Amino acid sequence: MGNIAGRPTQLWVGVGNWDTAATAKGHGELEDGTRFTFEADQKPKTQWMYDIGANFELSKRFQLVIDVGADFDGGYLFVIAPTYRFPESAGNR
C-alpha cells in the first residue's frame, strides 16, 4: 500500500488458474416432436490468467477498484468496481 497523488492506493499483479471445466447436459425437442439430448465438455482454452489491478481511495467514503487481465490467447477480463461506504448510523455504534 502506498499513496498516489496523496491518495491511499493498493497495486497488485496476479496469476489465476481457471480450473473451471464442466459438462453441460440437456435435452430439447424439435418441431416434429423428436426429442434430442446433448452433452458438451467445456473448459477454458488457456488455463492461466494474468492480471494487474489497483484500488484507489478517492475519499473516506468512495473507492475505485480497477482490474485488467488476459490469458494471451483470446481471453480478457476488465473489472471496474466503485465502492461507497455509507455513514455509520447512531444505532450501529
MOPAC internal coordinates of N, CA, C and O (Angstrom, degrees):
PM7 1SCF
backbone

  N    0.0000 0     0.00 0     0.00 0    0    0    0
  C    1.4454 1     0.00 0     0.00 0    1    0    0
  C    1.5153 1   108.70 1     0.00 0    2    1    0
  O    1.2310 1   121.39 1   -36.53 1    3    2    1
  N    1.2990 1   114.95 1   143.47 1    3    2    1
  C    1.4492 1   120.59 1   179.50 1    5    3    2
  C    1.5176 1   109.50 1  -155.37 1    6    5    3
  O    1.2310 1   121.13 1    21.48 1    7    6    5
  N    1.3196 1   115.45 1  -158.52 1    7    6    5
  C    1.4594 1   121.43 1   179.48 1    9    7    6
  C    1.5210 1   109.65 1  -129.77 1   10    9    7
  O    1.2310 1   120.89 1   -39.78 1   11   10    9
  N    1.3180 1   115.91 1   140.22 1   11   10    9
  C    1.4602 1   122.93 1   170.35 1   13   11   10
  C    1.5158 1   105.82 1  -127.22 1   14   13   11
  O    1.2310 1   120.71 1   -55.59 1   15   14   13
  N    1.3205 1   116.25 1   124.41 1   15   14   13
  C    1.4610 1   122.40 1  -177.27 1   17   15   14
  C    1.5346 1   110.59 1    54.04 1   18   17   15
  O    1.2310 1   120.35 1  -143.75 1   19   18   17
  N    1.3218 1   116.94 1    36.25 1   19   18   17
  C    1.4505 1   121.71 1   177.67 1   21   19   18
  C    1.5225 1   115.07 1    76.96 1   22   21   19
  O    1.2310 1   119.85 1  -172.59 1   23   22   21
  N    1.3177 1   117.89 1     7.41 1   23   22   21
  C    1.4666 1   122.21 1  -179.49 1   25   23   22
  C    1.5231 1   109.69 1  -108.51 1   26   25   23
  O    1.2310 1   119.66 1   -45.11 1   27   26   25
  N    1.3585 1   118.25 1   134.89 1   27   26   25
  C    1.4656 1   120.10 1   175.69 1   29   27   26
  C    1.5353 1   110.32 1   -57.78 1   30   29   27
  O    1.2310 1   121.08 1   -47.16 1   31   30   29
  N    1.3213 1   115.54 1   132.84 1   31   30   29
  C    1.4641 1   121.13 1  -175.01 1   33   31   30
  C    1.5235 1   109.83 1  -142.01 1   34   33   31
  O    1.2310 1   121.03 1   -38.90 1   35   34   33
  N    1.3267 1   115.64 1   141.10 1   35   34   33
  C    1.4563 1   122.09 1   172.63 1   37   35   34
  C    1.5233 1   107.22 1  -119.36 1   38   37   35
  O    1.2310 1   120.28 1   -45.18 1   39   38   37
  N    1.3130 1   117.08 1   134.82 1   39   38   37
  C    1.4659 1   123.23 1   177.20 1   41   39   38
  C    1.5209 1   108.53 1  -122.33 1   42   41   39
  O    1.2310 1   120.27 1   -31.36 1   43   42   41
  N    1.3319 1   117.08 1   148.64 1   43   42   41
  C    1.4563 1   120.33 1   178.04 1   45   43   42
  C    1.5117 1   111.71 1  -150.85 1   46   45   43
  O    1.2310 1   121.68 1   -21.53 1   47   46   45
  N    1.3083 1   114.39 1   158.47 1   47   46   45
  C    1.4681 1   123.50 1   168.10 1   49   47   46
  C    1.5224 1   105.48 1  -125.97 1   50   49   47
  O    1.2310 1   120.52 1   -31.35 1   51   50   49
  N    1.3117 1   116.61 1   148.65 1   51   50   49
  C    1.4501 1   118.31 1  -176.81 1   53   51   50
  C    1.5130 1   113.51 1  -151.62 1   54   53   51
  O    1.2310 1   121.72 1   -16.63 1   55   54   53
  N    1.3051 1   114.32 1   163.37 1   55   54   53
  C    1.4581 1   122.96 1   175.38 1   57   55   54
  C    1.5222 1   106.18 1  -134.06 1   58   57   55
  O    1.2310 1   121.02 1   -47.94 1   59   58   57
  N    1.3276 1   115.66 1   132.06 1   59   58   57
  C    1.4541 1   119.56 1   179.93 1   61   59   58
  C    1.5142 1   111.68 1  -126.23 1   62   61   59
  O    1.2310 1   121.22 1   -37.82 1   63   62   61
  N    1.3103 1   115.27 1   142.18 1   63   62   61
  C    1.4601 1   121.97 1   177.56 1   65   63   62
  C    1.5233 1   107.58 1   -98.73 1   66   65   63
  O    1.2310 1   120.37 1   -66.85 1   67   66   65
  N    1.3051 1   116.90 1   113.15 1   67   66   65
  C    1.4558 1   122.45 1  -178.75 1   69   67   66
  C    1.5209 1   109.65 1   -85.98 1   70   69   67
  O    1.2310 1   120.71 1  -106.92 1   71   70   69
  N    1.3099 1   116.25 1    73.08 1   71   70   69
  C    1.4585 1   122.33 1   178.79 1   73   71   70
  C    1.5288 1   107.85 1   -84.47 1   74   73   71
  O    1.2310 1   120.65 1  -107.00 1   75   74   73
  N    1.3352 1   116.36 1    73.00 1   75   74   73
  C    1.4652 1   121.11 1  -171.88 1   77   75   74
  C    1.5219 1   112.50 1  -123.03 1   78   77   75
  O    1.2310 1   119.83 1  -149.66 1   79   78   77
  N    1.3112 1   117.93 1    30.34 1   79   78   77
  C    1.4664 1   120.27 1   179.07 1   81   79   78
  C    1.5237 1   109.83 1   -63.72 1   82   81   79
  O    1.2310 1   121.19 1   -38.83 1   83   82   81
  N    1.3338 1   115.32 1   141.17 1   83   82   81
  C    1.4675 1   121.08 1   179.77 1   85   83   82
  C    1.5210 1   108.56 1  -154.84 1   86   85   83
  O    1.2310 1   121.13 1   -17.56 1   87   86   85
  N    1.3120 1   115.45 1   162.44 1   87   86   85
  C    1.4605 1   121.41 1   175.64 1   89   87   86
  C    1.5244 1   108.22 1  -116.84 1   90   89   87
  O    1.2310 1   121.22 1   -56.92 1   91   90   89
  N    1.3244 1   115.28 1   123.08 1   91   90   89
  C    1.4671 1   120.84 1   176.57 1   93   91   90
  C    1.5225 1   107.98 1   -93.66 1   94   93   91
  O    1.2310 1   120.94 1   -52.30 1   95   94   93
  N    1.3291 1   115.81 1   127.70 1   95   94   93
  C    1.4632 1   121.03 1   179.43 1   97   95   94
  C    1.5215 1   108.53 1  -126.85 1   98   97   95
  O    1.2310 1   120.76 1   -31.65 1   99   98   97
  N    1.3015 1   116.15 1   148.35 1   99   98   97
  C    1.4494 1   119.07 1   177.67 1  101   99   98
  C    1.5095 1   111.76 1  -174.34 1  102  101   99
  O    1.2310 1   122.01 1     6.82 1  103  102  101
  N    1.3148 1   113.75 1  -173.18 1  103  102  101
  C    1.4571 1   119.63 1   178.07 1  105  103  102
  C    1.5280 1   108.41 1  -150.04 1  106  105  103
  O    1.2310 1   121.44 1   -16.34 1  107  106  105
  N    1.2797 1   114.86 1   163.66 1  107  106  105
  C    1.4582 1   121.32 1   178.73 1  109  107  106
  C    1.5119 1   109.62 1  -153.18 1  110  109  107
  O    1.2310 1   122.12 1    -0.51 1  111  110  109
  N    1.3063 1   113.55 1   179.49 1  111  110  109
  C    1.4519 1   119.10 1  -179.68 1  113  111  110
  C    1.5232 1   109.06 1  -135.43 1  114  113  111
  O    1.2310 1   121.26 1   -48.22 1  115  114  113
  N    1.3288 1   115.19 1   131.78 1  115  114  113
  C    1.4553 1   120.89 1   178.42 1  117  115  114
  C    1.5284 1   110.08 1   -79.87 1  118  117  115
  O    1.2310 1   120.61 1   -12.04 1  119  118  117
  N    1.3166 1   116.43 1   167.96 1  119  118  117
  C    1.4663 1   120.86 1  -178.95 1  121  119  118
  C    1.5241 1   112.84 1   -58.62 1  122  121  119
  O    1.2310 1   120.19 1   148.51 1  123  122  121
  N    1.3393 1   117.24 1   -31.49 1  123  122  121
  C    1.4691 1   119.87 1  -179.19 1  125  123  122
  C    1.5350 1   112.52 1   -83.75 1  126  125  123
  O    1.2310 1   119.92 1  -174.04 1  127  126  125
  N    1.3536 1   117.75 1     5.96 1  127  126  125
  C    1.4535 1   121.61 1   177.72 1  129  127  126
  C    1.5173 1   114.31 1    91.82 1  130  129  127
  O    1.2310 1   120.23 1   175.32 1  131  130  129
  N    1.3288 1   117.16 1    -4.68 1  131  130  129
  C    1.4605 1   120.62 1   178.39 1  133  131  130
  C    1.5256 1   109.92 1   -68.76 1  134  133  131
  O    1.2310 1   120.82 1   -50.61 1  135  134  133
  N    1.3092 1   116.04 1   129.39 1  135  134  133
  C    1.4582 1   121.72 1   179.03 1  137  135  134
  C    1.5262 1   108.50 1   -92.80 1  138  137  135
  O    1.2310 1   120.65 1   -41.71 1  139  138  137
  N    1.3270 1   116.35 1   138.29 1  139  138  137
  C    1.4645 1   120.39 1   175.91 1  141  139  138
  C    1.5191 1   109.03 1  -130.66 1  142  141  139
  O    1.2310 1   121.22 1   -27.21 1  143  142  141
  N    1.3293 1   115.27 1   152.79 1  143  142  141
  C    1.4565 1   121.67 1   176.10 1  145  143  142
  C    1.5183 1   108.67 1  -121.77 1  146  145  143
  O    1.2310 1   121.12 1   -25.50 1  147  146  145
  N    1.3080 1   115.46 1   154.50 1  147  146  145
  C    1.4608 1   119.36 1   178.43 1  149  147  146
  C    1.5184 1   109.54 1  -141.66 1  150  149  147
  O    1.2310 1   121.90 1   -21.36 1  151  150  149
  N    1.3246 1   113.97 1   158.64 1  151  150  149
  C    1.4545 1   122.71 1   176.38 1  153  151  150
  C    1.5175 1   106.46 1  -148.35 1  154  153  151
  O    1.2310 1   120.48 1   -53.71 1  155  154  153
  N    1.3424 1   116.69 1   126.29 1  155  154  153
  C    1.4631 1   120.90 1  -178.24 1  157  155  154
  C    1.5254 1   109.64 1  -134.05 1  158  157  155
  O    1.2310 1   120.84 1   -55.29 1  159  158  157
  N    1.3262 1   116.00 1   124.71 1  159  158  157
  C    1.4578 1   120.89 1   174.43 1  161  159  158
  C    1.5193 1   108.16 1   -80.39 1  162  161  159
  O    1.2310 1   120.94 1   -48.52 1  163  162  161
  N    1.3397 1   115.80 1   131.48 1  163  162  161
  C    1.4584 1   121.66 1  -178.73 1  165  163  162
  C    1.5188 1   109.03 1  -125.45 1  166  165  163
  O    1.2310 1   120.98 1   -41.36 1  167  166  165
  N    1.3298 1   115.74 1   138.64 1  167  166  165
  C    1.4608 1   120.89 1   173.83 1  169  167  166
  C    1.5173 1   108.20 1  -161.82 1  170  169  167
  O    1.2310 1   120.10 1   -19.85 1  171  170  169
  N    1.3192 1   117.41 1   160.15 1  171  170  169
  C    1.4620 1   119.86 1   178.71 1  173  171  170
  C    1.5289 1   110.29 1   -62.59 1  174  173  171
  O    1.2310 1   121.25 1   -33.97 1  175  174  173
  N    1.3099 1   115.21 1   146.03 1  175  174  173
  C    1.4585 1   120.30 1   176.83 1  177  175  174
  C    1.5289 1   109.90 1   -65.28 1  178  177  175
  O    1.2310 1   120.99 1   140.67 1  179  178  177
  N    1.3250 1   115.71 1   -39.33 1  179  178  177
  C    1.4613 1   122.41 1   177.72 1  181  179  178
  C    1.5195 1   107.71 1  -123.67 1  182  181  179
  O    1.2310 1   119.59 1   -47.45 1  183  182  181
  N    1.3037 1   118.40 1   132.55 1  183  182  181
  C    1.4565 1   122.78 1  -172.34 1  185  183  182
  C    1.5294 1   113.58 1   -77.11 1  186  185  183
  O    1.2310 1   119.07 1   155.98 1  187  186  185
  N    1.3266 1   119.38 1   -24.02 1  187  186  185
  C    1.4653 1   121.95 1  -172.76 1  189  187  186
  C    1.5267 1   111.63 1  -109.58 1  190  189  187
  O    1.2310 1   120.84 1   -40.44 1  191  190  189
  N    1.3433 1   116.00 1   139.56 1  191  190  189
  C    1.4573 1   123.49 1   176.84 1  193  191  190
  C    1.5250 1   107.75 1  -123.51 1  194  193  191
  O    1.2310 1   120.37 1   -43.78 1  195  194  193
  N    1.3280 1   116.90 1   136.22 1  195  194  193
  C    1.4635 1   122.74 1  -179.09 1  197  195  194
  C    1.5173 1   107.84 1  -114.52 1  198  197  195
  O    1.2310 1   120.16 1   -42.51 1  199  198  197
  N    1.3500 1   117.29 1   137.49 1  199  198  197
  C    1.4557 1   117.88 1  -178.01 1  201  199  198
  C    1.5117 1   112.80 1  -144.49 1  202  201  199
  O    1.2310 1   121.70 1   -18.96 1  203  202  201
  N    1.3329 1   114.35 1   161.04 1  203  202  201
  C    1.4579 1   123.56 1   172.52 1  205  203  202
  C    1.5209 1   106.45 1  -131.76 1  206  205  203
  O    1.2310 1   120.89 1   -30.67 1  207  206  205
  N    1.3152 1   115.90 1   149.33 1  207  206  205
  C    1.4513 1   118.23 1  -178.95 1  209  207  206
  C    1.5062 1   112.49 1  -159.62 1  210  209  207
  O    1.2310 1   122.04 1    -7.57 1  211  210  209
  N    1.3341 1   113.69 1   172.43 1  211  210  209
  C    1.4542 1   120.54 1  -179.51 1  213  211  210
  C    1.5240 1   109.92 1  -151.88 1  214  213  211
  O    1.2310 1   121.28 1   -29.18 1  215  214  213
  N    1.3217 1   115.16 1   150.82 1  215  214  213
  C    1.4586 1   123.21 1   173.01 1  217  215  214
  C    1.5223 1   106.50 1  -123.33 1  218  217  215
  O    1.2310 1   120.65 1   -63.13 1  219  218  217
  N    1.3260 1   116.35 1   116.87 1  219  218  217
  C    1.4635 1   121.92 1  -179.04 1  221  219  218
  C    1.5220 1   109.33 1  -107.91 1  222  221  219
  O    1.2310 1   120.28 1   -52.19 1  223  222  221
  N    1.3278 1   117.07 1   127.81 1  223  222  221
  C    1.4617 1   120.89 1   174.54 1  225  223  222
  C    1.5195 1   107.44 1   -93.31 1  226  225  223
  O    1.2310 1   120.62 1   -75.64 1  227  226  225
  N    1.3329 1   116.41 1   104.36 1  227  226  225
  C    1.4568 1   121.75 1  -177.22 1  229  227  226
  C    1.5236 1   111.35 1   -78.45 1  230  229  227
  O    1.2310 1   120.71 1   147.51 1  231  230  229
  N    1.3332 1   116.24 1   -32.49 1  231  230  229
  C    1.4634 1   123.42 1   173.66 1  233  231  230
  C    1.5251 1   106.34 1  -158.04 1  234  233  231
  O    1.2310 1   120.12 1     1.32 1  235  234  233
  N    1.3370 1   117.37 1  -178.68 1  235  234  233
  C    1.4655 1   119.55 1   179.18 1  237  235  234
  C    1.5294 1   111.19 1   -65.76 1  238  237  235
  O    1.2310 1   119.66 1   160.99 1  239  238  237
  N    1.3230 1   118.26 1   -19.01 1  239  238  237
  C    1.4635 1   121.44 1  -179.04 1  241  239  238
  C    1.5169 1   114.10 1  -106.48 1  242  241  239
  O    1.2310 1   119.54 1   157.57 1  243  242  241
  N    1.3121 1   118.49 1   -22.43 1  243  242  241
  C    1.4686 1   121.32 1  -175.63 1  245  243  242
  C    1.5256 1   111.28 1  -116.29 1  246  245  243
  O    1.2310 1   121.24 1   -48.86 1  247  246  245
  N    1.3446 1   115.23 1   131.14 1  247  246  245
  C    1.4575 1   121.63 1   173.38 1  249  247  246
  C    1.5230 1   108.21 1  -132.57 1  250  249  247
  O    1.2310 1   121.00 1   -22.16 1  251  250  249
  N    1.3181 1   115.68 1   157.84 1  251  250  249
  C    1.4554 1   121.06 1   179.10 1  253  251  250
  C    1.5218 1   108.70 1  -135.82 1  254  253  251
  O    1.2310 1   120.53 1   -56.03 1  255  254  253
  N    1.3349 1   116.59 1   123.97 1  255  254  253
  C    1.4621 1   122.81 1   176.71 1  257  255  254
  C    1.5226 1   108.05 1  -107.78 1  258  257  255
  O    1.2310 1   120.79 1   -47.68 1  259  258  257
  N    1.3121 1   116.09 1   132.32 1  259  258  257
  C    1.4604 1   122.56 1   175.77 1  261  259  258
  C    1.5208 1   107.59 1  -129.73 1  262  261  259
  O    1.2310 1   120.49 1   -49.67 1  263  262  261
  N    1.3343 1   116.67 1   130.33 1  263  262  261
  C    1.4647 1   121.83 1  -179.63 1  265  263  262
  C    1.5266 1   108.04 1  -138.15 1  266  265  263
  O    1.2310 1   120.53 1   -49.64 1  267  266  265
  N    1.3182 1   116.59 1   130.36 1  267  266  265
  C    1.4605 1   122.66 1  -178.50 1  269  267  266
  C    1.5183 1   108.03 1  -129.54 1  270  269  267
  O    1.2310 1   120.39 1   -46.00 1  271  270  269
  N    1.3399 1   116.86 1   134.00 1  271  270  269
  C    1.4493 1   119.79 1  -178.79 1  273  271  270
  C    1.5099 1   112.59 1  -146.65 1  274  273  271
  O    1.2310 1   121.36 1   -14.92 1  275  274  273
  N    1.3264 1   115.00 1   165.08 1  275  274  273
  C    1.4667 1   121.48 1   178.70 1  277  275  274
  C    1.5192 1   109.25 1  -156.45 1  278  277  275
  O    1.2310 1   121.54 1   -25.90 1  279  278  277
  N    1.3411 1   114.65 1   154.10 1  279  278  277
  C    1.4623 1   119.19 1   173.82 1  281  279  278
  C    1.5223 1   110.92 1  -104.17 1  282  281  279
  O    1.2310 1   120.39 1  -179.18 1  283  282  281
  N    1.3220 1   116.86 1     0.82 1  283  282  281
  C    1.4654 1   124.70 1   178.83 1  285  283  282
  C    1.5213 1   112.33 1    60.81 1  286  285  283
  O    1.2310 1   121.56 1  -153.88 1  287  286  285
  N    1.3454 1   114.63 1    26.12 1  287  286  285
  C    1.4623 1   120.08 1   176.20 1  289  287  286
  C    1.5269 1   110.15 1  -144.84 1  290  289  287
  O    1.2310 1   120.68 1  -150.39 1  291  290  289
  N    1.3333 1   116.31 1    29.61 1  291  290  289
  C    1.4579 1   121.18 1   177.37 1  293  291  290
  C    1.5046 1   115.63 1   104.66 1  294  293  291
  O    1.2310 1   119.25 1   172.50 1  295  294  293
  N    1.3268 1   119.04 1    -7.50 1  295  294  293
  C    1.4648 1   121.44 1   178.95 1  297  295  294
  C    1.5162 1   110.76 1  -102.18 1  298  297  295
  O    1.2310 1   120.89 1   -45.96 1  299  298  297
  N    1.3268 1   115.89 1   134.04 1  299  298  297
  C    1.4641 1   121.66 1  -178.24 1  301  299  298
  C    1.5147 1   109.73 1  -136.11 1  302  301  299
  O    1.2310 1   120.66 1   -24.16 1  303  302  301
  N    1.3340 1   116.34 1   155.84 1  303  302  301
  C    1.4528 1   120.46 1   170.76 1  305  303  302
  C    1.5168 1   108.54 1  -139.64 1  306  305  303
  O    1.2310 1   121.54 1   -34.54 1  307  306  305
  N    1.3205 1   114.65 1   145.46 1  307  306  305
  C    1.4591 1   121.16 1   176.70 1  309  307  306
  C    1.5154 1   106.94 1  -143.27 1  310  309  307
  O    1.2310 1   120.60 1   -58.15 1  311  310  309
  N    1.3225 1   116.46 1   121.85 1  311  310  309
  C    1.4535 1   121.72 1  -179.83 1  313  311  310
  C    1.5236 1   108.01 1  -124.22 1  314  313  311
  O    1.2310 1   121.18 1   -50.03 1  315  314  313
  N    1.3156 1   115.34 1   129.97 1  315  314  313
  C    1.4600 1   120.95 1   170.25 1  317  315  314
  C    1.5245 1   105.53 1  -128.82 1  318  317  315
  O    1.2310 1   120.57 1   -57.76 1  319  318  317
  N    1.3258 1   116.52 1   122.24 1  319  318  317
  C    1.4617 1   120.75 1  -172.32 1  321  319  318
  C    1.5283 1   110.22 1  -133.57 1  322  321  319
  O    1.2310 1   120.59 1   -81.61 1  323  322  321
  N    1.3231 1   116.48 1    98.39 1  323  322  321
  C    1.4629 1   118.42 1   173.95 1  325  323  322
  C    1.5269 1   109.81 1   -74.57 1  326  325  323
  O    1.2310 1   120.60 1   -35.41 1  327  326  325
  N    1.3229 1   116.46 1   144.59 1  327  326  325
  C    1.4578 1   121.86 1   179.81 1  329  327  326
  C    1.5195 1   109.24 1  -128.08 1  330  329  327
  O    1.2310 1   120.88 1   -46.26 1  331  330  329
  N    1.3338 1   115.92 1   133.74 1  331  330  329
  C    1.4606 1   121.63 1   175.24 1  333  331  330
  C    1.5190 1   108.13 1  -121.84 1  334  333  331
  O    1.2310 1   120.49 1   -51.56 1  335  334  333
  N    1.3031 1   116.67 1   128.44 1  335  334  333
  C    1.4587 1   121.76 1   177.66 1  337  335  334
  C    1.5248 1   107.96 1  -100.01 1  338  337  335
  O    1.2310 1   120.55 1   -61.93 1  339  338  337
  N    1.3358 1   116.56 1   118.07 1  339  338  337
  C    1.4533 1   121.39 1  -179.78 1  341  339  338
  C    1.5190 1   110.12 1   -71.11 1  342  341  339
  O    1.2310 1   120.40 1   -32.14 1  343  342  341
  N    1.3191 1   116.84 1   147.86 1  343  342  341
  C    1.4664 1   119.01 1   177.46 1  345  343  342
  C    1.5239 1   110.85 1   -62.89 1  346  345  343
  O    1.2310 1   120.26 1   -33.25 1  347  346  345
  N    1.2925 1   117.11 1   146.75 1  347  346  345
  C    1.4568 1   121.10 1   179.59 1  349  347  346
  C    1.5166 1   108.42 1   -72.41 1  350  349  347
  O    1.2310 1   120.36 1   -49.21 1  351  350  349
  N    1.3150 1   116.92 1   130.79 1  351  350  349
  C    1.4706 1   120.32 1   179.14 1  353  351  350
  C    1.5293 1   109.80 1   -83.49 1  354  353  351
  O    1.2310 1   120.82 1   -20.21 1  355  354  353
  N    1.3054 1   116.04 1   159.79 1  355  354  353
  C    1.4718 1   120.88 1  -178.00 1  357  355  354
  C    1.5218 1   111.44 1   -61.79 1  358  357  355
  O    1.2310 1   120.16 1   149.02 1  359  358  357
  N    1.3544 1   117.29 1   -30.98 1  359  358  357
  C    1.4652 1   121.00 1  -179.89 1  361  359  358
  C    1.5113 1   114.10 1   -72.10 1  362  361  359
  O    1.2310 1   119.11 1   163.88 1  363  362  361
  N    1.3314 1   119.29 1   -16.12 1  363  362  361
  C    1.4677 1   122.76 1  -177.38 1  365  363  362
  C    1.5202 1   113.25 1  -101.36 1  366  365  363
  O    1.2310 1   119.67 1  -171.77 1  367  366  365
  N    1.3137 1   118.24 1     8.23 1  367  366  365
  C    1.4686 1   120.27 1  -175.84 1  369  367  366
  C    1.4970 1   112.12 1   -87.76 1  370  369  367
  O    1.2310 1   120.10 1   180.00 1  371  370  369

